[in-house]
């Protein structure tokens, strides 16, 4: 049951609907909130649309259902700099233009992953796409909090190597 005030939906009801729908919400000027946890990312050099697009782009390039949006936000936060602003702004504009050619208002408006991936394929040779894709490899997978999700225990040299640490204990093969 949704509580209504005199003006319509309460702020809490609006946010809960956005969260239930799985949408990123602009929590205030320069902030984007996430549906999967209590976190937000502040943007300083680029806009909220650019950051939300980078987050979705990161999820579409390296999709992992068990990895929360907060890890993707950490991975793309490095593009929120004055040095990267032009690349990101022009790249997102080109991505949205490719989305319009595919029949969507923006890249974020494409509702299905397959549709977004097709749009990404149309720009995959651009410096923007290659920069973001390459940066995500380290930006996402070098986060120690992500490692347990994949079953990775970290480097082994300091712990005596893999031979005596169960390198052959994989039970899912």
Phi and psi in radians as a Rosetta constraint file:
Dihedral C 1 N 2 CA 2 C 2 CIRCULARHARMONIC -1.682 0.35
Dihedral N 2 CA 2 C 2 N 3 CIRCULARHARMONIC 2.287 0.35
Dihedral C 2 N 3 CA 3 C 3 CIRCULARHARMONIC -1.445 0.35
Dihedral N 3 CA 3 C 3 N 4 CIRCULARHARMONIC 2.339 0.35
Dihedral C 3 N 4 CA 4 C 4 CIRCULARHARMONIC -1.963 0.35
Dihedral N 4 CA 4 C 4 N 5 CIRCULARHARMONIC 2.422 0.35
Dihedral C 4 N 5 CA 5 C 5 CIRCULARHARMONIC -1.780 0.35
Dihedral N 5 CA 5 C 5 N 6 CIRCULARHARMONIC -3.000 0.35
Dihedral C 5 N 6 CA 6 C 6 CIRCULARHARMONIC -1.082 0.35
Dihedral N 6 CA 6 C 6 N 7 CIRCULARHARMONIC -0.511 0.35
Dihedral C 6 N 7 CA 7 C 7 CIRCULARHARMONIC -1.587 0.35
Dihedral N 7 CA 7 C 7 N 8 CIRCULARHARMONIC -0.124 0.35
Dihedral C 7 N 8 CA 8 C 8 CIRCULARHARMONIC 2.223 0.35
Dihedral N 8 CA 8 C 8 N 9 CIRCULARHARMONIC -2.262 0.35
Dihedral C 8 N 9 CA 9 C 9 CIRCULARHARMONIC -1.251 0.35
Dihedral N 9 CA 9 C 9 N 10 CIRCULARHARMONIC 2.521 0.35
Dihedral C 9 N 10 CA 10 C 10 CIRCULARHARMONIC -1.326 0.35
Dihedral N 10 CA 10 C 10 N 11 CIRCULARHARMONIC 2.825 0.35
Dihedral C 10 N 11 CA 11 C 11 CIRCULARHARMONIC -1.043 0.35
Dihedral N 11 CA 11 C 11 N 12 CIRCULARHARMONIC -0.741 0.35
Dihedral C 11 N 12 CA 12 C 12 CIRCULARHARMONIC -1.083 0.35
Dihedral N 12 CA 12 C 12 N 13 CIRCULARHARMONIC -0.754 0.35
Dihedral C 12 N 13 CA 13 C 13 CIRCULARHARMONIC -1.153 0.35
Dihedral N 13 CA 13 C 13 N 14 CIRCULARHARMONIC -0.713 0.35
Dihedral C 13 N 14 CA 14 C 14 CIRCULARHARMONIC -1.076 0.35
Dihedral N 14 CA 14 C 14 N 15 CIRCULARHARMONIC -0.829 0.35
Dihedral C 14 N 15 CA 15 C 15 CIRCULARHARMONIC -1.122 0.35
Dihedral N 15 CA 15 C 15 N 16 CIRCULARHARMONIC -0.680 0.35
Dihedral C 15 N 16 CA 16 C 16 CIRCULARHARMONIC -1.169 0.35
Dihedral N 16 CA 16 C 16 N 17 CIRCULARHARMONIC -0.611 0.35
Dihedral C 16 N 17 CA 17 C 17 CIRCULARHARMONIC -1.167 0.35
Dihedral N 17 CA 17 C 17 N 18 CIRCULARHARMONIC -0.729 0.35
Dihedral C 17 N 18 CA 18 C 18 CIRCULARHARMONIC -1.099 0.35
Dihedral N 18 CA 18 C 18 N 19 CIRCULARHARMONIC -0.708 0.35
Dihedral C 18 N 19 CA 19 C 19 CIRCULARHARMONIC -1.155 0.35
Dihedral N 19 CA 19 C 19 N 20 CIRCULARHARMONIC -0.760 0.35
Dihedral C 19 N 20 CA 20 C 20 CIRCULARHARMONIC -1.108 0.35
Dihedral N 20 CA 20 C 20 N 21 CIRCULARHARMONIC -0.572 0.35
Dihedral C 20 N 21 CA 21 C 21 CIRCULARHARMONIC -1.368 0.35
Dihedral N 21 CA 21 C 21 N 22 CIRCULARHARMONIC -0.173 0.35
Dihedral C 21 N 22 CA 22 C 22 CIRCULARHARMONIC 1.424 0.35
Dihedral N 22 CA 22 C 22 N 23 CIRCULARHARMONIC 0.339 0.35
Dihedral C 22 N 23 CA 23 C 23 CIRCULARHARMONIC -1.636 0.35
Dihedral N 23 CA 23 C 23 N 24 CIRCULARHARMONIC 2.597 0.35
Dihedral C 23 N 24 CA 24 C 24 CIRCULARHARMONIC -1.350 0.35
Dihedral N 24 CA 24 C 24 N 25 CIRCULARHARMONIC 2.454 0.35
Dihedral C 24 N 25 CA 25 C 25 CIRCULARHARMONIC -2.081 0.35
Dihedral N 25 CA 25 C 25 N 26 CIRCULARHARMONIC 2.463 0.35
Dihedral C 25 N 26 CA 26 C 26 CIRCULARHARMONIC -1.371 0.35
Dihedral N 26 CA 26 C 26 N 27 CIRCULARHARMONIC 2.009 0.35
Dihedral C 26 N 27 CA 27 C 27 CIRCULARHARMONIC -1.534 0.35
Dihedral N 27 CA 27 C 27 N 28 CIRCULARHARMONIC -0.180 0.35
Dihedral C 27 N 28 CA 28 C 28 CIRCULARHARMONIC 2.895 0.35
Dihedral N 28 CA 28 C 28 N 29 CIRCULARHARMONIC 3.033 0.35
Dihedral C 28 N 29 CA 29 C 29 CIRCULARHARMONIC -1.012 0.35
Dihedral N 29 CA 29 C 29 N 30 CIRCULARHARMONIC 2.070 0.35
Dihedral C 29 N 30 CA 30 C 30 CIRCULARHARMONIC 1.489 0.35
Dihedral N 30 CA 30 C 30 N 31 CIRCULARHARMONIC 0.166 0.35
Dihedral C 30 N 31 CA 31 C 31 CIRCULARHARMONIC -2.247 0.35
Dihedral N 31 CA 31 C 31 N 32 CIRCULARHARMONIC 2.508 0.35
Dihedral C 31 N 32 CA 32 C 32 CIRCULARHARMONIC -2.182 0.35
Dihedral N 32 CA 32 C 32 N 33 CIRCULARHARMONIC 2.271 0.35
Dihedral C 32 N 33 CA 33 C 33 CIRCULARHARMONIC -1.796 0.35
Dihedral N 33 CA 33 C 33 N 34 CIRCULARHARMONIC 2.711 0.35
Dihedral C 33 N 34 CA 34 C 34 CIRCULARHARMONIC -1.957 0.35
Dihedral N 34 CA 34 C 34 N 35 CIRCULARHARMONIC 2.647 0.35
Dihedral C 34 N 35 CA 35 C 35 CIRCULARHARMONIC -1.423 0.35
Dihedral N 35 CA 35 C 35 N 36 CIRCULARHARMONIC -0.373 0.35
Dihedral C 35 N 36 CA 36 C 36 CIRCULARHARMONIC -1.635 0.35
Dihedral N 36 CA 36 C 36 N 37 CIRCULARHARMONIC -0.057 0.35
Dihedral C 36 N 37 CA 37 C 37 CIRCULARHARMONIC -2.964 0.35
Dihedral N 37 CA 37 C 37 N 38 CIRCULARHARMONIC 3.016 0.35
Dihedral C 37 N 38 CA 38 C 38 CIRCULARHARMONIC -1.533 0.35
Dihedral N 38 CA 38 C 38 N 39 CIRCULARHARMONIC 1.435 0.35
Dihedral C 38 N 39 CA 39 C 39 CIRCULARHARMONIC -2.579 0.35
Dihedral N 39 CA 39 C 39 N 40 CIRCULARHARMONIC 2.825 0.35
Dihedral C 39 N 40 CA 40 C 40 CIRCULARHARMONIC -2.591 0.35
Dihedral N 40 CA 40 C 40 N 41 CIRCULARHARMONIC 2.784 0.35
Dihedral C 40 N 41 CA 41 C 41 CIRCULARHARMONIC -2.170 0.35
Dihedral N 41 CA 41 C 41 N 42 CIRCULARHARMONIC 2.319 0.35
Dihedral C 41 N 42 CA 42 C 42 CIRCULARHARMONIC -1.581 0.35
Dihedral N 42 CA 42 C 42 N 43 CIRCULARHARMONIC 2.369 0.35
Dihedral C 42 N 43 CA 43 C 43 CIRCULARHARMONIC -1.949 0.35
Dihedral N 43 CA 43 C 43 N 44 CIRCULARHARMONIC 2.424 0.35
Dihedral C 43 N 44 CA 44 C 44 CIRCULARHARMONIC -2.108 0.35
Dihedral N 44 CA 44 C 44 N 45 CIRCULARHARMONIC -0.796 0.35
Dihedral C 44 N 45 CA 45 C 45 CIRCULARHARMONIC -1.647 0.35
Dihedral N 45 CA 45 C 45 N 46 CIRCULARHARMONIC -0.662 0.35
Dihedral C 45 N 46 CA 46 C 46 CIRCULARHARMONIC -1.807 0.35
Dihedral N 46 CA 46 C 46 N 47 CIRCULARHARMONIC 2.984 0.35
Dihedral C 46 N 47 CA 47 C 47 CIRCULARHARMONIC -1.553 0.35
Dihedral N 47 CA 47 C 47 N 48 CIRCULARHARMONIC 2.997 0.35
Dihedral C 47 N 48 CA 48 C 48 CIRCULARHARMONIC -1.088 0.35
Dihedral N 48 CA 48 C 48 N 49 CIRCULARHARMONIC -0.683 0.35
Dihedral C 48 N 49 CA 49 C 49 CIRCULARHARMONIC -1.088 0.35
Dihedral N 49 CA 49 C 49 N 50 CIRCULARHARMONIC -0.753 0.35
Dihedral C 49 N 50 CA 50 C 50 CIRCULARHARMONIC -1.097 0.35
Dihedral N 50 CA 50 C 50 N 51 CIRCULARHARMONIC -0.762 0.35
Dihedral C 50 N 51 CA 51 C 51 CIRCULARHARMONIC -1.154 0.35
Dihedral N 51 CA 51 C 51 N 52 CIRCULARHARMONIC -0.769 0.35
Dihedral C 51 N 52 CA 52 C 52 CIRCULARHARMONIC -1.078 0.35
Dihedral N 52 CA 52 C 52 N 53 CIRCULARHARMONIC -0.669 0.35
Dihedral C 52 N 53 CA 53 C 53 CIRCULARHARMONIC -1.181 0.35
Dihedral N 53 CA 53 C 53 N 54 CIRCULARHARMONIC -0.738 0.35
Dihedral C 53 N 54 CA 54 C 54 CIRCULARHARMONIC -1.060 0.35
Dihedral N 54 CA 54 C 54 N 55 CIRCULARHARMONIC -0.709 0.35
Dihedral C 54 N 55 CA 55 C 55 CIRCULARHARMONIC -1.075 0.35
Dihedral N 55 CA 55 C 55 N 56 CIRCULARHARMONIC -0.817 0.35
Dihedral C 55 N 56 CA 56 C 56 CIRCULARHARMONIC -1.175 0.35
Dihedral N 56 CA 56 C 56 N 57 CIRCULARHARMONIC -0.683 0.35
Dihedral C 56 N 57 CA 57 C 57 CIRCULARHARMONIC -1.052 0.35
Dihedral N 57 CA 57 C 57 N 58 CIRCULARHARMONIC -0.777 0.35
Dihedral C 57 N 58 CA 58 C 58 CIRCULARHARMONIC -1.064 0.35
Dihedral N 58 CA 58 C 58 N 59 CIRCULARHARMONIC -0.745 0.35
Dihedral C 58 N 59 CA 59 C 59 CIRCULARHARMONIC -1.116 0.35
Dihedral N 59 CA 59 C 59 N 60 CIRCULARHARMONIC -0.621 0.35
Dihedral C 59 N 60 CA 60 C 60 CIRCULARHARMONIC -1.359 0.35
Dihedral N 60 CA 60 C 60 N 61 CIRCULARHARMONIC -0.539 0.35
Dihedral C 60 N 61 CA 61 C 61 CIRCULARHARMONIC -1.317 0.35
Dihedral N 61 CA 61 C 61 N 62 CIRCULARHARMONIC -0.791 0.35
Dihedral C 61 N 62 CA 62 C 62 CIRCULARHARMONIC -2.161 0.35
Dihedral N 62 CA 62 C 62 N 63 CIRCULARHARMONIC 1.373 0.35
Dihedral C 62 N 63 CA 63 C 63 CIRCULARHARMONIC -1.378 0.35
Dihedral N 63 CA 63 C 63 N 64 CIRCULARHARMONIC 2.198 0.35
Dihedral C 63 N 64 CA 64 C 64 CIRCULARHARMONIC -2.446 0.35
Dihedral N 64 CA 64 C 64 N 65 CIRCULARHARMONIC 1.944 0.35
Dihedral C 64 N 65 CA 65 C 65 CIRCULARHARMONIC -1.071 0.35
Dihedral N 65 CA 65 C 65 N 66 CIRCULARHARMONIC -0.559 0.35
Dihedral C 65 N 66 CA 66 C 66 CIRCULARHARMONIC -1.528 0.35
Dihedral N 66 CA 66 C 66 N 67 CIRCULARHARMONIC -0.092 0.35
Dihedral C 66 N 67 CA 67 C 67 CIRCULARHARMONIC -1.669 0.35
Dihedral N 67 CA 67 C 67 N 68 CIRCULARHARMONIC 2.131 0.35
Dihedral C 67 N 68 CA 68 C 68 CIRCULARHARMONIC -1.243 0.35
Dihedral N 68 CA 68 C 68 N 69 CIRCULARHARMONIC 2.758 0.35
Dihedral C 68 N 69 CA 69 C 69 CIRCULARHARMONIC -1.036 0.35
Dihedral N 69 CA 69 C 69 N 70 CIRCULARHARMONIC -0.498 0.35
Dihedral C 69 N 70 CA 70 C 70 CIRCULARHARMONIC -1.071 0.35
Dihedral N 70 CA 70 C 70 N 71 CIRCULARHARMONIC -0.567 0.35
Dihedral C 70 N 71 CA 71 C 71 CIRCULARHARMONIC -1.252 0.35
Dihedral N 71 CA 71 C 71 N 72 CIRCULARHARMONIC -0.662 0.35
Dihedral C 71 N 72 CA 72 C 72 CIRCULARHARMONIC -1.156 0.35
Dihedral N 72 CA 72 C 72 N 73 CIRCULARHARMONIC -0.650 0.35
Dihedral C 72 N 73 CA 73 C 73 CIRCULARHARMONIC -1.088 0.35
Dihedral N 73 CA 73 C 73 N 74 CIRCULARHARMONIC -0.728 0.35
Dihedral C 73 N 74 CA 74 C 74 CIRCULARHARMONIC -1.082 0.35
Dihedral N 74 CA 74 C 74 N 75 CIRCULARHARMONIC -0.706 0.35
Dihedral C 74 N 75 CA 75 C 75 CIRCULARHARMONIC -1.168 0.35
Dihedral N 75 CA 75 C 75 N 76 CIRCULARHARMONIC -0.601 0.35
Dihedral C 75 N 76 CA 76 C 76 CIRCULARHARMONIC -1.706 0.35
Dihedral N 76 CA 76 C 76 N 77 CIRCULARHARMONIC -0.125 0.35
Dihedral C 76 N 77 CA 77 C 77 CIRCULARHARMONIC -1.033 0.35
Dihedral N 77 CA 77 C 77 N 78 CIRCULARHARMONIC -0.481 0.35
Dihedral C 77 N 78 CA 78 C 78 CIRCULARHARMONIC -1.151 0.35
Dihedral N 78 CA 78 C 78 N 79 CIRCULARHARMONIC -0.236 0.35
Dihedral C 78 N 79 CA 79 C 79 CIRCULARHARMONIC -1.527 0.35
Dihedral N 79 CA 79 C 79 N 80 CIRCULARHARMONIC -0.055 0.35
Dihedral C 79 N 80 CA 80 C 80 CIRCULARHARMONIC -1.602 0.35
Dihedral N 80 CA 80 C 80 N 81 CIRCULARHARMONIC 1.061 0.35
Dihedral C 80 N 81 CA 81 C 81 CIRCULARHARMONIC -2.313 0.35
Dihedral N 81 CA 81 C 81 N 82 CIRCULARHARMONIC 2.795 0.35
Dihedral C 81 N 82 CA 82 C 82 CIRCULARHARMONIC -1.076 0.35
Dihedral N 82 CA 82 C 82 N 83 CIRCULARHARMONIC -0.625 0.35
Dihedral C 82 N 83 CA 83 C 83 CIRCULARHARMONIC -1.168 0.35
Dihedral N 83 CA 83 C 83 N 84 CIRCULARHARMONIC -0.553 0.35
Dihedral C 83 N 84 CA 84 C 84 CIRCULARHARMONIC -1.680 0.35
Dihedral N 84 CA 84 C 84 N 85 CIRCULARHARMONIC -0.154 0.35
Dihedral C 84 N 85 CA 85 C 85 CIRCULARHARMONIC -0.970 0.35
Dihedral N 85 CA 85 C 85 N 86 CIRCULARHARMONIC -0.846 0.35
Dihedral C 85 N 86 CA 86 C 86 CIRCULARHARMONIC -1.113 0.35
Dihedral N 86 CA 86 C 86 N 87 CIRCULARHARMONIC -0.816 0.35
Dihedral C 86 N 87 CA 87 C 87 CIRCULARHARMONIC -1.004 0.35
Dihedral N 87 CA 87 C 87 N 88 CIRCULARHARMONIC -0.813 0.35
Dihedral C 87 N 88 CA 88 C 88 CIRCULARHARMONIC -1.180 0.35
Dihedral N 88 CA 88 C 88 N 89 CIRCULARHARMONIC -0.830 0.35
Dihedral C 88 N 89 CA 89 C 89 CIRCULARHARMONIC -1.063 0.35
Dihedral N 89 CA 89 C 89 N 90 CIRCULARHARMONIC -0.824 0.35
Dihedral C 89 N 90 CA 90 C 90 CIRCULARHARMONIC -1.201 0.35
Dihedral N 90 CA 90 C 90 N 91 CIRCULARHARMONIC -0.651 0.35
Dihedral C 90 N 91 CA 91 C 91 CIRCULARHARMONIC -1.148 0.35
Dihedral N 91 CA 91 C 91 N 92 CIRCULARHARMONIC -0.752 0.35
Dihedral C 91 N 92 CA 92 C 92 CIRCULARHARMONIC -1.164 0.35
Dihedral N 92 CA 92 C 92 N 93 CIRCULARHARMONIC -0.668 0.35
Dihedral C 92 N 93 CA 93 C 93 CIRCULARHARMONIC -1.064 0.35
Dihedral N 93 CA 93 C 93 N 94 CIRCULARHARMONIC -0.747 0.35
Dihedral C 93 N 94 CA 94 C 94 CIRCULARHARMONIC -1.159 0.35
Dihedral N 94 CA 94 C 94 N 95 CIRCULARHARMONIC -0.673 0.35
Dihedral C 94 N 95 CA 95 C 95 CIRCULARHARMONIC -1.127 0.35
Dihedral N 95 CA 95 C 95 N 96 CIRCULARHARMONIC -0.762 0.35
Dihedral C 95 N 96 CA 96 C 96 CIRCULARHARMONIC -1.157 0.35
Dihedral N 96 CA 96 C 96 N 97 CIRCULARHARMONIC -0.606 0.35
Dihedral C 96 N 97 CA 97 C 97 CIRCULARHARMONIC -1.137 0.35
Dihedral N 97 CA 97 C 97 N 98 CIRCULARHARMONIC -0.710 0.35
Dihedral C 97 N 98 CA 98 C 98 CIRCULARHARMONIC -1.129 0.35
Dihedral N 98 CA 98 C 98 N 99 CIRCULARHARMONIC -0.615 0.35
Dihedral C 98 N 99 CA 99 C 99 CIRCULARHARMONIC -1.159 0.35
Dihedral N 99 CA 99 C 99 N 100 CIRCULARHARMONIC -0.686 0.35
Dihedral C 99 N 100 CA 100 C 100 CIRCULARHARMONIC -1.112 0.35
Dihedral N 100 CA 100 C 100 N 101 CIRCULARHARMONIC -0.649 0.35
Dihedral C 100 N 101 CA 101 C 101 CIRCULARHARMONIC -1.134 0.35
Dihedral N 101 CA 101 C 101 N 102 CIRCULARHARMONIC -0.470 0.35
Dihedral C 101 N 102 CA 102 C 102 CIRCULARHARMONIC -1.547 0.35
Dihedral N 102 CA 102 C 102 N 103 CIRCULARHARMONIC -0.015 0.35
Dihedral C 102 N 103 CA 103 C 103 CIRCULARHARMONIC 1.746 0.35
Dihedral N 103 CA 103 C 103 N 104 CIRCULARHARMONIC 0.270 0.35
Dihedral C 103 N 104 CA 104 C 104 CIRCULARHARMONIC -2.063 0.35
Dihedral N 104 CA 104 C 104 N 105 CIRCULARHARMONIC 2.678 0.35
Dihedral C 104 N 105 CA 105 C 105 CIRCULARHARMONIC -1.158 0.35
Dihedral N 105 CA 105 C 105 N 106 CIRCULARHARMONIC -0.753 0.35
Dihedral C 105 N 106 CA 106 C 106 CIRCULARHARMONIC -2.527 0.35
Dihedral N 106 CA 106 C 106 N 107 CIRCULARHARMONIC 2.989 0.35
Dihedral C 106 N 107 CA 107 C 107 CIRCULARHARMONIC -1.050 0.35
Dihedral N 107 CA 107 C 107 N 108 CIRCULARHARMONIC -0.709 0.35
Dihedral C 107 N 108 CA 108 C 108 CIRCULARHARMONIC -1.165 0.35
Dihedral N 108 CA 108 C 108 N 109 CIRCULARHARMONIC -0.407 0.35
Dihedral C 108 N 109 CA 109 C 109 CIRCULARHARMONIC -1.318 0.35
Dihedral N 109 CA 109 C 109 N 110 CIRCULARHARMONIC -0.295 0.35
Dihedral C 109 N 110 CA 110 C 110 CIRCULARHARMONIC -1.247 0.35
Dihedral N 110 CA 110 C 110 N 111 CIRCULARHARMONIC 1.990 0.35
Dihedral C 110 N 111 CA 111 C 111 CIRCULARHARMONIC -1.342 0.35
Dihedral N 111 CA 111 C 111 N 112 CIRCULARHARMONIC -0.457 0.35
Dihedral C 111 N 112 CA 112 C 112 CIRCULARHARMONIC -1.870 0.35
Dihedral N 112 CA 112 C 112 N 113 CIRCULARHARMONIC 2.519 0.35
Dihedral C 112 N 113 CA 113 C 113 CIRCULARHARMONIC -1.009 0.35
Dihedral N 113 CA 113 C 113 N 114 CIRCULARHARMONIC -0.733 0.35
Dihedral C 113 N 114 CA 114 C 114 CIRCULARHARMONIC -1.031 0.35
Dihedral N 114 CA 114 C 114 N 115 CIRCULARHARMONIC -0.662 0.35
Dihedral C 114 N 115 CA 115 C 115 CIRCULARHARMONIC -1.180 0.35
Dihedral N 115 CA 115 C 115 N 116 CIRCULARHARMONIC -0.739 0.35
Dihedral C 115 N 116 CA 116 C 116 CIRCULARHARMONIC -1.175 0.35
Dihedral N 116 CA 116 C 116 N 117 CIRCULARHARMONIC -0.678 0.35
Dihedral C 116 N 117 CA 117 C 117 CIRCULARHARMONIC -1.117 0.35
Dihedral N 117 CA 117 C 117 N 118 CIRCULARHARMONIC -0.676 0.35
Dihedral C 117 N 118 CA 118 C 118 CIRCULARHARMONIC -1.091 0.35
Dihedral N 118 CA 118 C 118 N 119 CIRCULARHARMONIC -0.680 0.35
Dihedral C 118 N 119 CA 119 C 119 CIRCULARHARMONIC -1.155 0.35
Dihedral N 119 CA 119 C 119 N 120 CIRCULARHARMONIC -0.751 0.35
Dihedral C 119 N 120 CA 120 C 120 CIRCULARHARMONIC -1.076 0.35
Dihedral N 120 CA 120 C 120 N 121 CIRCULARHARMONIC -0.681 0.35
Dihedral C 120 N 121 CA 121 C 121 CIRCULARHARMONIC -1.061 0.35
Dihedral N 121 CA 121 C 121 N 122 CIRCULARHARMONIC -0.541 0.35
Dihedral C 121 N 122 CA 122 C 122 CIRCULARHARMONIC -1.240 0.35
Dihedral N 122 CA 122 C 122 N 123 CIRCULARHARMONIC -0.306 0.35
Dihedral C 122 N 123 CA 123 C 123 CIRCULARHARMONIC -2.062 0.35
Dihedral N 123 CA 123 C 123 N 124 CIRCULARHARMONIC 0.184 0.35
Dihedral C 123 N 124 CA 124 C 124 CIRCULARHARMONIC -1.128 0.35
Dihedral N 124 CA 124 C 124 N 125 CIRCULARHARMONIC -0.296 0.35
Dihedral C 124 N 125 CA 125 C 125 CIRCULARHARMONIC -1.570 0.35
Dihedral N 125 CA 125 C 125 N 126 CIRCULARHARMONIC -0.067 0.35
Dihedral C 125 N 126 CA 126 C 126 CIRCULARHARMONIC -1.354 0.35
Dihedral N 126 CA 126 C 126 N 127 CIRCULARHARMONIC 2.675 0.35
Dihedral C 126 N 127 CA 127 C 127 CIRCULARHARMONIC -1.038 0.35
Dihedral N 127 CA 127 C 127 N 128 CIRCULARHARMONIC -0.611 0.35
Dihedral C 127 N 128 CA 128 C 128 CIRCULARHARMONIC -1.054 0.35
Dihedral N 128 CA 128 C 128 N 129 CIRCULARHARMONIC -0.915 0.35
Dihedral C 128 N 129 CA 129 C 129 CIRCULARHARMONIC -1.071 0.35
Dihedral N 129 CA 129 C 129 N 130 CIRCULARHARMONIC -0.801 0.35
Dihedral C 129 N 130 CA 130 C 130 CIRCULARHARMONIC -1.117 0.35
Dihedral N 130 CA 130 C 130 N 131 CIRCULARHARMONIC -0.635 0.35
Dihedral C 130 N 131 CA 131 C 131 CIRCULARHARMONIC -1.151 0.35
Dihedral N 131 CA 131 C 131 N 132 CIRCULARHARMONIC -0.819 0.35
Dihedral C 131 N 132 CA 132 C 132 CIRCULARHARMONIC -1.151 0.35
Dihedral N 132 CA 132 C 132 N 133 CIRCULARHARMONIC -0.818 0.35
Dihedral C 132 N 133 CA 133 C 133 CIRCULARHARMONIC -1.036 0.35
Dihedral N 133 CA 133 C 133 N 134 CIRCULARHARMONIC -0.798 0.35
Dihedral C 133 N 134 CA 134 C 134 CIRCULARHARMONIC -1.153 0.35
Dihedral N 134 CA 134 C 134 N 135 CIRCULARHARMONIC -0.698 0.35
Dihedral C 134 N 135 CA 135 C 135 CIRCULARHARMONIC -1.183 0.35
Dihedral N 135 CA 135 C 135 N 136 CIRCULARHARMONIC -0.507 0.35
Dihedral C 135 N 136 CA 136 C 136 CIRCULARHARMONIC -1.194 0.35
Dihedral N 136 CA 136 C 136 N 137 CIRCULARHARMONIC -0.518 0.35
Dihedral C 136 N 137 CA 137 C 137 CIRCULARHARMONIC -0.987 0.35
Dihedral N 137 CA 137 C 137 N 138 CIRCULARHARMONIC -0.873 0.35
Dihedral C 137 N 138 CA 138 C 138 CIRCULARHARMONIC -1.480 0.35
Dihedral N 138 CA 138 C 138 N 139 CIRCULARHARMONIC -0.658 0.35
Dihedral C 138 N 139 CA 139 C 139 CIRCULARHARMONIC -1.082 0.35
Dihedral N 139 CA 139 C 139 N 140 CIRCULARHARMONIC -0.593 0.35
Dihedral C 139 N 140 CA 140 C 140 CIRCULARHARMONIC -1.611 0.35
Dihedral N 140 CA 140 C 140 N 141 CIRCULARHARMONIC -0.892 0.35
Dihedral C 140 N 141 CA 141 C 141 CIRCULARHARMONIC -1.441 0.35
Dihedral N 141 CA 141 C 141 N 142 CIRCULARHARMONIC -0.172 0.35
Dihedral C 141 N 142 CA 142 C 142 CIRCULARHARMONIC -1.584 0.35
Dihedral N 142 CA 142 C 142 N 143 CIRCULARHARMONIC 0.093 0.35
Dihedral C 142 N 143 CA 143 C 143 CIRCULARHARMONIC -1.450 0.35
Dihedral N 143 CA 143 C 143 N 144 CIRCULARHARMONIC 2.049 0.35
Dihedral C 143 N 144 CA 144 C 144 CIRCULARHARMONIC -1.058 0.35
Dihedral N 144 CA 144 C 144 N 145 CIRCULARHARMONIC -0.499 0.35
Dihedral C 144 N 145 CA 145 C 145 CIRCULARHARMONIC -1.234 0.35
Dihedral N 145 CA 145 C 145 N 146 CIRCULARHARMONIC -0.299 0.35
Dihedral C 145 N 146 CA 146 C 146 CIRCULARHARMONIC -1.467 0.35
Dihedral N 146 CA 146 C 146 N 147 CIRCULARHARMONIC -0.502 0.35
Dihedral C 146 N 147 CA 147 C 147 CIRCULARHARMONIC -0.932 0.35
Dihedral N 147 CA 147 C 147 N 148 CIRCULARHARMONIC -0.809 0.35
Dihedral C 147 N 148 CA 148 C 148 CIRCULARHARMONIC -1.069 0.35
Dihedral N 148 CA 148 C 148 N 149 CIRCULARHARMONIC -0.486 0.35
Dihedral C 148 N 149 CA 149 C 149 CIRCULARHARMONIC -1.081 0.35
Dihedral N 149 CA 149 C 149 N 150 CIRCULARHARMONIC -0.613 0.35
Dihedral C 149 N 150 CA 150 C 150 CIRCULARHARMONIC -1.645 0.35
Dihedral N 150 CA 150 C 150 N 151 CIRCULARHARMONIC -0.042 0.35
Dihedral C 150 N 151 CA 151 C 151 CIRCULARHARMONIC 1.404 0.35
Dihedral N 151 CA 151 C 151 N 152 CIRCULARHARMONIC 0.272 0.35
Dihedral C 151 N 152 CA 152 C 152 CIRCULARHARMONIC -1.572 0.35
Dihedral N 152 CA 152 C 152 N 153 CIRCULARHARMONIC 2.244 0.35
Dihedral C 152 N 153 CA 153 C 153 CIRCULARHARMONIC -1.661 0.35
Dihedral N 153 CA 153 C 153 N 154 CIRCULARHARMONIC -0.002 0.35
Dihedral C 153 N 154 CA 154 C 154 CIRCULARHARMONIC 1.721 0.35
Dihedral N 154 CA 154 C 154 N 155 CIRCULARHARMONIC -3.056 0.35
Dihedral C 154 N 155 CA 155 C 155 CIRCULARHARMONIC -1.126 0.35
Dihedral N 155 CA 155 C 155 N 156 CIRCULARHARMONIC 2.697 0.35
Dihedral C 155 N 156 CA 156 C 156 CIRCULARHARMONIC -1.990 0.35
Dihedral N 156 CA 156 C 156 N 157 CIRCULARHARMONIC -0.243 0.35
Dihedral C 156 N 157 CA 157 C 157 CIRCULARHARMONIC -0.980 0.35
Dihedral N 157 CA 157 C 157 N 158 CIRCULARHARMONIC -0.815 0.35
Dihedral C 157 N 158 CA 158 C 158 CIRCULARHARMONIC -1.210 0.35
Dihedral N 158 CA 158 C 158 N 159 CIRCULARHARMONIC -0.190 0.35
Dihedral C 158 N 159 CA 159 C 159 CIRCULARHARMONIC -1.922 0.35
Dihedral N 159 CA 159 C 159 N 160 CIRCULARHARMONIC 0.261 0.35
Dihedral C 159 N 160 CA 160 C 160 CIRCULARHARMONIC 1.740 0.35
Dihedral N 160 CA 160 C 160 N 161 CIRCULARHARMONIC 0.062 0.35
Dihedral C 160 N 161 CA 161 C 161 CIRCULARHARMONIC 1.603 0.35
Dihedral N 161 CA 161 C 161 N 162 CIRCULARHARMONIC 3.066 0.35
Dihedral C 161 N 162 CA 162 C 162 CIRCULARHARMONIC -1.476 0.35
Dihedral N 162 CA 162 C 162 N 163 CIRCULARHARMONIC -0.469 0.35
Dihedral C 162 N 163 CA 163 C 163 CIRCULARHARMONIC -1.018 0.35
Dihedral N 163 CA 163 C 163 N 164 CIRCULARHARMONIC -0.731 0.35
Dihedral C 163 N 164 CA 164 C 164 CIRCULARHARMONIC -1.677 0.35
Dihedral N 164 CA 164 C 164 N 165 CIRCULARHARMONIC 0.185 0.35
Dihedral C 164 N 165 CA 165 C 165 CIRCULARHARMONIC -2.078 0.35
Dihedral N 165 CA 165 C 165 N 166 CIRCULARHARMONIC 0.404 0.35
Dihedral C 165 N 166 CA 166 C 166 CIRCULARHARMONIC 1.421 0.35
Dihedral N 166 CA 166 C 166 N 167 CIRCULARHARMONIC 0.686 0.35
Dihedral C 166 N 167 CA 167 C 167 CIRCULARHARMONIC -1.074 0.35
Dihedral N 167 CA 167 C 167 N 168 CIRCULARHARMONIC -0.364 0.35
Dihedral C 167 N 168 CA 168 C 168 CIRCULARHARMONIC -1.906 0.35
Dihedral N 168 CA 168 C 168 N 169 CIRCULARHARMONIC 0.419 0.35
Dihedral C 168 N 169 CA 169 C 169 CIRCULARHARMONIC -1.655 0.35
Dihedral N 169 CA 169 C 169 N 170 CIRCULARHARMONIC 0.322 0.35
Dihedral C 169 N 170 CA 170 C 170 CIRCULARHARMONIC -1.189 0.35
Dihedral N 170 CA 170 C 170 N 171 CIRCULARHARMONIC 2.057 0.35
Dihedral C 170 N 171 CA 171 C 171 CIRCULARHARMONIC -1.761 0.35
Dihedral N 171 CA 171 C 171 N 172 CIRCULARHARMONIC -0.026 0.35
Dihedral C 171 N 172 CA 172 C 172 CIRCULARHARMONIC -1.714 0.35
Dihedral N 172 CA 172 C 172 N 173 CIRCULARHARMONIC 0.040 0.35
